[in-house]
């Protein structure tokens, strides 16, 4: 069960990173409603969650 949660959180954080990266570059899907700084902060936070998930997954193996 913990492995599945780590893989799920890694997948979701990667998806969110891609969504906010697309929003930063092209304005799609959120049309930069909150601005560029918020997009960058969301990307950093999702990268941190992804890194923590990856490190936890490595410890579980």
Residue, then its C-alpha position, 0 to 999 in steps of 0.5 A: x500500500x505505501x508503494x502505491x501511494x508513493x507512485x500515485x503522488x509521484x504521478x499526480x505531482x508530475x501531471x501538475x508540474x506539466x499542467x503549470x509548465x504548459x500554463x506558463x509557456x502557452x497560457x493553456x489550460x488556466x490562461x495564467x489567471x493567477x500570474x507567472x509567479x504563481x505558476x512558478x511556485x506551483x511548479x516548484x511545489x509539485x517538483x518538491x512533492x515529486x522528489x519526496x515521493x521518489x525518495x520515499x519510494x526508494x527507501x521502501x524498496 
